[in-house]
């Protein structure tokens, strides 16, 4: 399977990245090595979907890098508790 085609398909059907998450990516790229460690909009969209389907009320982000996934969780569920360690 062509991975580029798969990524284009997933991007097309993923929710757009918020301005806050875009700023996190930009700041990380400018100040930290390893910006590719950020989960990104495709994984973030899947994470939000799974959280909604599971009815999550509490989320634990283990190994937070620059906060991208924690912000993604906060955006996905308006009334949940999030801990990032």
Secondary structure as GFF3:
##gff-version 3
##sequence-region A 1 85
A	DSSP	alpha_helix	3	12	.	.	.	ID=ss1
A	DSSP	alpha_helix	19	31	.	.	.	ID=ss2
A	DSSP	three_ten_helix	35	37	.	.	.	ID=ss3
A	DSSP	alpha_helix	40	54	.	.	.	ID=ss4
A	DSSP	beta_strand	58	61	.	.	.	ID=ss5
A	DSSP	alpha_helix	68	76	.	.	.	ID=ss6
A	DSSP	beta_strand	81	84	.	.	.	ID=ss7
###
